[in-house]
Structures are given as C-alpha cells and as structure tokens.
C-alpha cells in the first residue's frame, strides 16, 4: 500500500500524521524502511501504551531486516553491471533491495542482513578488486561476525584463461560459509561470455529470495513500505551501445618504431554519453572477414551454413564476423579441439595447465586449428568459440577539454606467425578496417576505482608506460581545465625516445606551462642497459616519499604481468628505505594507501 493512498482509505491516522509519515519515509533508504516497518510492528505488539519504546525497539532490532542486499566487487565494471541488472530485476519483482559498492559496505552489517548476493570479479593473480580489498580482508579477520541468520548467493566473474579463475567469488563464498551463513543458491563461476548464464542465475536467485522474504514477512506480520525507484542510468550501455562516428585514426609512433600505436577520436555528438577521467570506453567490433574465411576453409566449411544465434538464424560467415571471438584462443578451445582433431600436441598440452594457459594466451584461433586439420560441422565450430565481447579502452581525454568527443590510445596487436601476419580483433578494426567517417558501436564503462582526488590541491603521481599513458592524458586535461592547484608528476616509459614518445609535444607543453610539474621518462632501448619506469621511481625515491608525506595520490596504468608488479615492488622499497620501516610495515603502508584510494591501478 502506498503512503499517498492512506488518506483515501479508512485510516486511523489523521492528515497531519500521514504527512509526517510521508516526509519521514521519503528520507529513508530501503534498508531503513524495512527496519522501521518491523520497529512499528514491535511497538504495536507491546502490552500497553506505556511500554517504553526502547524495549520495543530492542524486540525488533535483534531480527535482521527482511530485504535483499547486493554487493559488487568490480574492477572494470562487469560485476557492477551484473549487480545493477540484479537490483533492477529485484525491484521490478517487488523485492526490497539495496545495492552497495563493496568499498561502501561495512562488513559487520552482514550480521543484520537476511539475504545477500555478492557479485565479484577477480583482479590480477587471484586478488580482490580494489573496491573490495577491505571487505575481503575483514571477512578473514577475527572481527568477522557470526552469520547464522544470513542466506547468501555468489556470482563469480572471470576469465578461465587465467590460473585463478573467479578466485574472489570463491573466497567470498568460503568466508561467508565459515562464519555460519547458508547459501540459498549454489555459487556460479562465469567466464568472459557471462551474459546469458548470469541472467538465468539472477532469475533463479530472485525467485528464491522473493519466496523466502514473502514467507518471513507473513510470519512476522510486517507491512512492507515502498522502496525507492532504481537510479537513472544512461540509455546506452553494453547491451545497447551507441553508434558513433570515427573522426580520426592517427599513428603516433615513428616510422621506424616496432609498435603501431594509434590516437583515435570518436564523435559522441547527440548521444548524451558522459564520462570522467579514469573511465573506459567499450568498443564493439567486427572481425576481419578474411580471417573468418580462412577459419572456414581450415575446417572444411563454406560459410553458407545456417546457425542459430540468440534466436536468429544467420549464415555461419556472418556469425563468425559479428557474433563470435575468432582471434584470441583460450584453454577450453584448445582442449576441445584436441578431442575433435586427435592432435597429439594439443592433447599433451591439455594435460599441463600452465603450458596450456601459456600456449592459448599466445596463440590465435586459426593457429590452434592449424595444428591438425579436421573437418568440423558448423555446430562443432561455433561450439568451440566464445561469444564476441567488447574491448575496453582507457579513455585518453577529458570531456571538459574535448566536449562531445572521446579519445583513445590504441596499441595495434600485430605479430608474425610463419609467413603470415596476425592482428588483434578490436585494435585492427579501429586502425585498419574502420575508415574515418565509419560507424562504431560504443558505450561508457565507469570506473570508480580509478579517479582523480576530489581535492584539487592534492599532489598526483602518474605512472603509465606505453599505452598506459592514456588515462593520464585525461587526468592532466581535466586538472588543467579545473585550474587545480595540486602538483602533477608523470612517469612515462617505452622503447625509444625518437620513435615511441607518445604525445611528446603535449607533455612538453604541459611541462613548460607548469601544469605538469615533473616528467621522468625511461626509454629502455636507448642505452645498453634496460631502464624502466620502476628504475626512475627508485632514482627519485626520496622525492616520491616526500610527495606521499604531502598526501600524494599514486596511479598506475598498463601491463599487469610485469610492469605493475615491478612498480609495486619499487613503491614498497621507497617506503621501506625512506620511511624507515620493515618490509612488513612497508607492505602494510602501501596496502593502506590502496584502501584509502591513494594508490589506484588500472592494469590489464
């Protein structure tokens, strides 16, 4: 029953009381509303009007609020997207629901919940996403509460190409179970092609939650007050991308560089899409038709065969170009093709997980299929392949600088395989196959784990070798347009000064104008001994420590495999040496910086 309808019915409340109740309810969260409903019921059951209110409150406060809380642990936004969809579906089903970023959720509040769903991605080598570090640590600590009244569900998102597949989801499942919580639905671990199974799991989970909460509400005789409406979201999303126009694709590495890096400009005019420095742009791309034809030829198909995709019947050629991942291989594809083809090499690889991951991570689909020729049916071929997913690129512009445009810094994936050249799917689409003026489907993926400090006076240290420079171009543009007083220090690295200094003219301009206060570069191949950004950090260790003492925020963007680890180690060394701390104390100091969001990483 809606509050505004109370006055129209035979109500025991007068108009003034109804007005007061409406005002109070409008200022409460769904969690608070659920508690208040139980609180009022508790008062109504007490013997006599003189019963102290605090006793009635105590009678109901010991019982968890009957609602669903959804917590997302997200690094790039996928887990957040699944959690937001879950919230909207729950609200539409009439379930009292509240959505939390893991960084905003206090672990001790789990003891006050009845139903919780955690949607968790995994960062790096089995690490929790930055926004979930504190909650992840809390649930392993002695402070973690007993959760005998909690019913929970967990969705893990990951990439099975990596060793620690969905590890954060597995961790949360184990932590909650250890504290006495009961899973009301089995945990699901989803691969990169997660959309359909996630939707099915959400439906099953919400059916169970709705049934449980309805039963609890009936037994408690609690009248549920209305919950707030879902927050407004942009009409364009991963599922409904905006068809934008490519304005510019310009090579910004030198003629003799071993890399092809492109500066991409895309027109968002009329889309209403907005973004902040640190966000990413999702790009849906089409595969190279020539590559699709080569794959078809390899397995003895014409491409005219008809397959069903999302309820539509389309040609196999069209499916390979528009619907399936046909560039990057993965362990499942290698293992399945080993069985279909009988390849001894692939069968041997499939028995060694480490070698399998290494092989699949460095081999394209066409080269796996070339290990041993085998004739496949159309269904067998698409059964090997993952569904096409968009690529996320760190945005390289500030909207306050470029208005209704968005800029990217794209490194073209390109290497030799025998006599042939292999290209990355999305990078070659943007650089080689999409002409200026052509259409490209895009969406904005907000990243709250990689954001400039709200305090414009705070110093900022940016570490971004190679295409990791992209978000820092947006950072500096933004701070320039905001007239931010805080100092800016950039560490950049690449192979050579003359061929690979990305946006060199811009950085020199910012340095001359004082927007960038310090610029330190490391070009690994300009001298006999290799020099990288971590070496420059150690060379300036005393100054880095002083900036940290002055409240500096540190940002790292780029390669997760080596660079990010080496930079992390360098930062620990800086703290250990100049903070006069033990190794353990230095590690704890750096970890506290991450928790305080003064050390943020966007690595891949």
C-alpha positions in Angstrom: 0.0 0.0 0.0 1.5 3.4 -1.0 1.6 6.1 1.7 -0.1 8.6 -0.6 -3.1 6.3 -0.7 -3.6 6.1 3.1 -5.6 9.3 3.4 -8.1 8.0 0.8 -8.9 4.9 2.9 -10.4 4.4 6.4 -7.2 5.1 8.2 -6.6 5.5 12.0 -4.1 8.3 11.1 -5.1 12.0 10.7 -3.9 14.1 7.8 -1.0 15.6 9.8 0.2 12.2 10.9 0.1 10.9 7.3 2.0 13.9 6.1 4.7 13.3 8.8 4.9 9.7 7.9 5.3 10.5 4.2 8.1 13.0 5.0 9.9 10.6 7.2 9.7 7.7 4.7 11.0 9.9 1.8 14.3 10.4 3.6 14.9 6.7 4.4 16.9 4.1 2.5 15.2 0.7 1.6 17.2 -0.9 4.5 16.0 1.8 6.9 12.4 1.4 5.7 12.5 -2.4 6.2 13.8 -1.9 9.7 11.2 0.8 10.6 8.4 -1.5 9.4 9.5 -4.1 11.9 10.1 -1.5 14.6 6.5 -0.2 14.3 5.1 -3.7 14.4 7.2 -4.4 17.5 5.6 -1.4 19.2 2.1 -2.5 18.2 2.6 -5.9 19.9 3.7 -4.5 23.3 1.3 -4.8 26.2 0.0 -1.3 26.9 0.7 2.1 25.5 3.1 2.9 28.3 5.6 0.2 27.3 8.9 2.0 26.8 9.8 2.5 23.1 13.4 1.4 23.6 12.1 -2.0 24.7 10.0 -2.4 21.6 13.0 -1.3 19.5 15.1 -4.0 21.2 12.5 -6.6 20.4 12.8 -6.0 16.7 16.4 -4.8 16.3 17.7 -8.3 17.1 16.0 -9.6 14.0 17.7 -8.9 10.6 15.8 -6.7 8.2 13.9 -8.6 5.6 15.4 -7.4 2.3 18.0 -8.3 -0.3 21.4 -6.5 -0.2 23.5 -6.7 -3.4 27.3 -6.1 -3.1 29.5 -5.7 -6.1 33.3 -6.2 -6.1 34.2 -4.8 -9.5 37.4 -3.7 -11.2 36.4 -2.9 -14.8 32.7 -2.7 -14.4 31.4 -6.1 -15.4 30.4 -7.1 -11.9 28.9 -3.8 -11.3 26.8 -4.1 -14.4 25.5 -7.6 -13.4 24.7 -6.2 -9.9 22.8 -3.2 -11.3 20.7 -5.5 -13.5 20.1 -7.7 -10.5 18.9 -4.7 -8.5 16.5 -3.6 -11.2 15.1 -7.1 -11.7 14.6 -7.4 -7.9 12.8 -4.0 -7.6 10.6 -5.0 -10.6 9.7 -8.2 -8.7 8.6 -6.2 -5.7 11.6 -7.2 -3.6 13.0 -4.7 -1.1 16.5 -4.3 -2.4 19.6 -2.2 -1.9 22.8 -2.0 -4.0 26.3 -1.4 -2.5 29.7 -0.8 -3.8 31.9 -3.2 -1.8 34.1 -0.2 -0.7 31.0 1.4 0.9 29.8 -1.7 2.7 30.7 -2.3 6.4 31.4 -6.0 6.9 29.8 -6.0 10.4 26.5 -5.1 8.8 26.3 -8.6 7.3 25.1 -9.8 10.7 22.0 -7.6 10.3 21.1 -9.0 6.9 18.8 -11.8 5.9 19.7 -12.2 2.2 22.9 -11.0 0.4 24.2 -11.6 -3.1 27.8 -10.8 -3.9 28.8 -10.3 -7.5 32.6 -10.5 -7.6 35.2 -10.2 -10.3 38.9 -11.2 -9.8 41.8 -8.9 -10.2 45.4 -9.8 -11.1 46.5 -13.1 -9.8 43.5 -14.1 -7.7 43.3 -10.7 -5.9 40.2 -9.0 -4.9 39.2 -5.9 -6.9 40.4 -2.6 -5.4 37.0 -1.7 -4.2 36.6 -5.0 -2.2 40.1 -5.2 -0.6 38.8 -4.0 2.8 35.7 -6.3 2.9 37.8 -9.2 1.7 40.3 -8.7 4.5 37.6 -8.1 7.1 35.9 -11.4 6.5 39.2 -13.2 7.0 39.9 -11.4 10.3 38.9 -12.2 13.9 36.4 -9.2 13.7 34.2 -11.1 11.2 30.8 -11.7 12.9 28.9 -14.9 13.1 26.4 -15.0 10.3 24.0 -17.8 11.3 20.9 -15.8 10.1 22.4 -14.9 6.7 21.4 -16.5 3.5 23.6 -15.7 0.6 24.5 -16.2 -3.1 27.7 -15.5 -5.0 28.3 -14.8 -8.7 32.0 -15.0 -9.7 33.1 -13.4 -12.9 36.4 -14.2 -14.5 38.4 -15.4 -17.5 39.2 -19.1 -17.5 42.4 -18.4 -19.4 43.9 -17.3 -16.1 45.0 -19.6 -13.3 43.0 -18.0 -10.5 39.6 -18.2 -12.3 36.9 -16.5 -10.3 39.0 -16.7 -7.1 37.4 -13.7 -5.4 34.0 -15.2 -5.8 35.3 -18.5 -4.4 36.9 -16.6 -1.5 33.7 -14.7 -0.5 31.7 -18.0 -0.7 34.2 -19.7 1.6 34.4 -16.7 4.1 30.6 -16.4 4.5 30.2 -20.2 4.9 32.9 -20.3 7.5 31.0 -17.7 9.6 27.9 -19.8 9.6 26.0 -18.2 6.6 23.9 -20.5 4.4 23.9 -20.4 0.6 20.4 -20.2 -0.7 21.7 -20.9 -4.2 24.8 -22.6 -5.5 27.7 -20.2 -6.4 28.3 -19.8 -10.1 31.7 -19.1 -11.7 31.2 -17.4 -15.1 33.7 -17.0 -18.0 34.0 -13.9 -20.3 30.8 -15.0 -22.1 28.8 -14.5 -19.0 25.6 -12.6 -20.1 23.2 -15.4 -20.7 24.2 -17.7 -17.7 24.2 -14.6 -15.4 20.7 -13.7 -16.5 19.5 -17.3 -15.8 21.2 -17.4 -12.4 19.7 -14.0 -11.4 16.2 -15.3 -12.2 16.6 -18.4 -10.1 18.2 -16.4 -7.2 15.4 -13.8 -7.2 12.7 -16.4 -7.3 14.2 -18.0 -4.1 14.7 -14.6 -2.4 11.1 -13.5 -3.2 9.7 -16.7 -1.8 11.8 -16.5 1.3 11.1 -12.9 2.1 7.4 -13.4 1.5 7.4 -16.2 4.0 9.3 -14.2 6.5 7.0 -11.2 6.1 3.9 -13.3 6.5 5.2 -14.9 9.7 6.3 -11.5 11.1 3.1 -9.8 10.0 5.2 -6.9 8.8 3.7 -4.5 6.2 6.4 -3.6 3.8 6.8 0.0 2.9 7.5 1.0 -0.7 11.2 1.1 -1.8 12.8 3.9 -3.8 13.0 3.7 -7.6 16.1 2.4 -9.3 18.6 5.1 -10.1 18.5 6.5 -13.6 21.0 5.1 -16.0 22.1 6.1 -19.4 20.0 4.7 -22.3 23.2 3.5 -23.9 25.1 0.5 -22.3 27.0 -2.6 -23.1 23.7 -4.2 -24.2 22.5 -1.2 -26.1 25.6 0.6 -27.5 25.6 4.0 -29.2 26.5 4.0 -32.9 29.2 6.7 -33.0 31.4 8.0 -35.8 35.2 7.6 -36.1 36.7 11.0 -36.6 40.4 10.3 -36.5 42.8 7.3 -36.5 46.3 8.7 -36.5 49.5 6.7 -35.9 51.5 8.4 -33.2 54.6 6.2 -33.1 57.5 6.9 -35.5 58.1 5.4 -38.9 60.8 3.1 -37.6 59.1 2.1 -34.4 58.4 -1.6 -33.7 55.0 -0.6 -32.5 51.9 0.8 -34.2 50.1 3.0 -31.7 47.0 5.0 -32.8 45.4 8.1 -31.5 41.7 7.5 -32.0 39.0 10.2 -31.9 35.3 9.3 -31.8 32.3 11.6 -32.2 29.7 11.3 -29.4 27.6 14.3 -30.6 23.9 13.8 -29.7 24.5 10.7 -27.7 24.2 12.3 -24.2 27.0 10.0 -23.1 29.2 11.5 -20.4 32.4 10.2 -18.8 35.0 11.1 -16.2 38.8 10.8 -16.3 39.6 7.2 -15.4 36.6 5.7 -17.2 36.8 3.3 -20.1 35.2 3.2 -23.5 33.7 -0.2 -24.5 34.1 -0.8 -28.2 32.1 -3.5 -30.1 33.9 -4.5 -33.2 33.5 -6.7 -36.2 36.0 -9.4 -37.0 38.1 -9.5 -40.2 36.0 -11.3 -42.9 39.2 -12.6 -44.4 40.1 -14.3 -41.1 36.6 -15.7 -40.9 37.0 -17.2 -44.4 40.4 -18.7 -43.5 38.9 -20.4 -40.4 36.0 -21.8 -42.5 38.5 -23.1 -45.1 40.6 -24.8 -42.4 37.7 -26.8 -41.1 36.1 -27.6 -44.4 33.1 -25.3 -44.3 31.7 -22.7 -46.8 30.2 -20.1 -44.5 26.8 -20.5 -46.1 25.8 -23.0 -43.4 23.0 -21.6 -41.1 23.4 -21.4 -37.4 21.1 -20.1 -34.7 22.4 -17.2 -32.5 20.2 -15.5 -29.9 17.1 -16.9 -31.6 18.0 -15.7 -35.1 19.1 -17.9 -38.0 22.1 -16.4 -39.7 24.9 -17.6 -42.0 27.9 -19.1 -40.4 30.1 -16.5 -42.2 28.1 -13.6 -40.6 28.2 -15.3 -37.2 32.0 -15.5 -37.3 32.3 -11.8 -38.3 29.8 -10.4 -35.9 29.0 -12.8 -33.1 32.0 -14.9 -32.1 35.5 -14.4 -30.9 37.8 -15.7 -33.7 41.1 -14.1 -32.8 42.2 -15.0 -29.2 42.3 -18.6 -28.3 41.5 -19.9 -24.8 42.2 -23.2 -22.8 38.7 -24.6 -23.4 39.0 -24.2 -27.2 42.4 -25.9 -27.2 41.2 -28.8 -25.0 38.0 -29.3 -27.0 39.8 -29.1 -30.4 42.4 -31.6 -29.1 39.5 -34.1 -28.7 37.9 -33.3 -32.0 41.1 -33.4 -34.1 43.1 -36.0 -32.2 46.1 -33.7 -32.2 48.8 -35.4 -30.1 50.5 -32.0 -29.4 47.2 -30.4 -28.2 46.3 -33.5 -26.2 49.6 -33.2 -24.4 49.2 -29.5 -23.7 45.8 -30.1 -22.3 47.3 -32.2 -19.5 49.6 -29.4 -18.3 47.5 -26.4 -17.1 50.4 -24.0 -17.0 51.6 -24.8 -20.5 48.0 -24.8 -21.7 47.4 -21.3 -20.4 50.7 -20.0 -21.9 50.0 -21.6 -25.3 46.4 -20.4 -25.5 47.3 -16.9 -24.3 49.9 -16.5 -27.1 48.1 -18.3 -30.0 45.2 -17.3 -32.2 42.2 -19.5 -33.1 43.4 -20.0 -36.7 46.7 -21.3 -35.5 45.2 -23.8 -33.0 43.0 -25.1 -35.8 46.1 -25.4 -38.0 47.9 -27.8 -35.5 46.0 -30.6 -37.1 43.4 -30.3 -39.9 40.0 -31.6 -39.0 36.6 -31.4 -40.8 34.0 -29.9 -38.5 30.3 -29.2 -38.7 29.0 -25.7 -38.3 27.7 -26.6 -34.8 31.1 -28.0 -33.8 32.9 -24.9 -34.9 30.7 -22.4 -33.0 30.7 -24.8 -30.1 34.5 -24.2 -29.9 34.2 -20.4 -29.9 33.3 -17.9 -27.2 30.8 -15.2 -27.9 32.3 -11.9 -29.0 32.8 -9.4 -26.2 33.6 -5.7 -26.4 37.1 -4.4 -25.7 37.6 -1.8 -23.0 40.0 1.1 -23.6 41.1 3.6 -21.1 39.7 7.0 -22.2 42.5 9.4 -23.1 40.6 12.7 -23.0 38.7 14.9 -20.6 35.2 15.8 -21.6 35.8 19.3 -20.3 38.6 19.6 -22.9 37.0 17.8 -26.0 33.3 18.2 -25.3 31.3 15.6 -27.3 34.3 13.6 -28.4 36.2 10.7 -26.8 39.8 9.9 -27.4 41.6 6.6 -27.1 45.2 5.4 -27.3 45.2 2.1 -29.1 48.2 -0.2 -29.5 47.7 -2.4 -32.6 48.3 -6.1 -31.8 50.4 -7.3 -34.7 52.9 -10.2 -35.0 54.3 -12.7 -37.4 53.2 -16.3 -37.5 55.4 -18.0 -40.1 54.8 -16.2 -43.3 51.6 -14.6 -42.2 50.8 -11.6 -40.0 48.4 -11.9 -37.1 46.3 -8.9 -35.9 44.2 -8.3 -32.8 40.5 -8.2 -33.4 39.5 -4.8 -31.9 42.8 -2.9 -32.5 43.0 -3.9 -36.2 39.3 -3.0 -36.6 39.9 0.6 -35.2 43.2 1.1 -37.0 42.9 -0.8 -40.3 39.4 -1.8 -41.2 37.3 1.1 -39.9 37.6 4.2 -42.1 37.2 7.7 -40.9 33.5 8.6 -41.0 32.6 4.9 -40.4 30.3 3.7 -37.6 31.5 2.1 -34.4 29.3 0.9 -31.5 30.5 2.2 -28.1 29.4 2.6 -24.5 31.0 4.2 -21.4 32.2 1.9 -18.6 32.5 4.0 -15.5 35.5 3.1 -13.2 35.1 4.4 -9.7 38.3 2.6 -8.7 40.5 4.9 -10.8 39.5 8.5 -10.2 41.3 11.8 -9.5 41.2 13.0 -5.9 38.3 15.3 -5.1 40.7 17.7 -3.5 42.2 19.7 -6.4 45.1 20.7 -4.1 46.3 17.1 -3.7 49.5 16.1 -5.5 49.2 13.3 -8.1 51.9 10.9 -9.3 51.0 9.1 -12.5 52.9 6.0 -13.8 51.9 5.0 -17.3 54.4 3.4 -19.7 53.3 2.6 -23.3 49.6 2.9 -23.9 49.2 3.1 -20.2 49.7 6.9 -20.7 46.0 7.1 -22.0 44.2 7.9 -18.7 46.9 10.4 -17.6 46.3 12.5 -20.7 42.7 12.8 -19.5 43.8 13.5 -15.9 46.1 16.3 -16.9 43.5 17.8 -19.3 40.9 17.7 -16.5 43.2 19.3 -13.9 44.2 22.0 -16.4 40.5 22.8 -17.1 39.7 22.8 -13.4 42.6 25.1 -12.6 43.6 22.5 -10.0 46.5 23.7 -7.8 47.8 20.2 -6.9 51.2 19.2 -8.4 51.4 16.6 -11.1 54.3 14.2 -11.7 54.3 11.9 -14.7 56.5 8.8 -15.2 56.4 7.5 -18.8 58.4 4.8 -20.5 58.7 3.0 -23.8 61.3 1.6 -26.1 62.9 4.7 -27.8 62.7 8.5 -27.3 62.6 9.3 -31.1 60.0 6.7 -32.1 57.9 5.9 -29.1 57.4 9.0 -27.0 53.6 9.1 -27.1 52.1 12.6 -27.1 55.6 14.1 -26.7 54.6 17.6 -27.9 51.6 17.8 -25.5 53.7 16.7 -22.5 56.4 19.2 -23.2 53.7 21.9 -23.5 52.2 20.9 -20.1 55.7 20.8 -18.6 56.6 24.3 -19.9 53.3 25.8 -18.7 53.6 24.3 -15.3 50.5 22.0 -15.5 52.9 19.1 -15.2 55.5 19.8 -12.5 57.8 16.9 -13.2 58.2 14.5 -16.1 60.5 11.5 -15.8 61.0 9.1 -18.8 62.5 5.7 -19.3 63.3 4.6 -22.8 64.5 1.0 -22.4 66.4 0.6 -25.7 68.2 4.0 -25.9 71.1 2.6 -23.9 72.8 -0.7 -23.4 71.3 -1.4 -20.0 67.5 -1.6 -20.0 65.8 1.2 -18.0 62.1 1.1 -17.0 59.8 3.3 -15.0 60.4 1.4 -11.8 64.1 2.4 -12.0 63.1 6.1 -12.3 60.9 5.7 -9.3 63.8 4.3 -7.3 66.2 7.0 -8.5 63.7 9.6 -7.1 62.8 7.6 -4.1 63.4 10.4 -1.5 61.2 12.8 -3.5 58.5 10.1 -4.0 58.4 9.6 -0.3 58.1 13.3 0.4 55.2 13.6 -2.1 53.5 10.7 -0.2 54.0 12.5 3.1 52.4 15.5 1.4 49.3 13.5 0.7 50.0 12.5 -2.9 47.8 10.0 -4.8 49.6 7.4 -6.9 48.1 6.0 -10.2 49.5 3.1 -12.3 48.2 2.1 -15.7 49.4 -0.5 -18.1 50.7 -4.1 -18.2 49.7 -6.2 -15.2 52.1 -9.1 -15.8 55.4 -7.3 -15.2 55.2 -3.6 -15.1 52.6 -3.2 -12.4 54.3 -5.8 -10.2 57.7 -4.1 -10.6 56.3 -0.7 -9.8 54.5 -2.1 -6.8 57.8 -3.5 -5.6 59.6 -0.2 -6.2 57.0 1.6 -4.1 57.5 -0.8 -1.2 61.2 -0.2 -1.4 60.7 3.6 -1.3 58.5 3.3 1.8 60.9 0.8 3.4 64.0 2.8 2.8 62.8 6.4 3.3 60.0 5.7 5.7 62.5 3.7 7.8 60.1 0.7 8.0 60.5 -3.0 8.0 59.5 -4.9 4.9 56.2 -6.0 6.5 55.5 -2.4 7.7 56.2 -1.1 4.2 53.8 -3.6 2.6 51.1 -2.6 5.1 51.7 1.1 4.4 51.2 0.6 0.7 48.2 -1.6 1.3 46.7 1.2 3.5 47.2 3.6 0.6 45.1 1.3 -1.6 42.4 1.1 1.0 42.4 4.9 1.2 42.2 5.1 -2.6 45.5 7.0 -2.7 47.1 4.1 -4.7 44.9 3.1 -7.6 45.7 0.8 -10.6 44.2 0.2 -14.0 46.2 -2.7 -15.2 45.5 -5.4 -17.8 
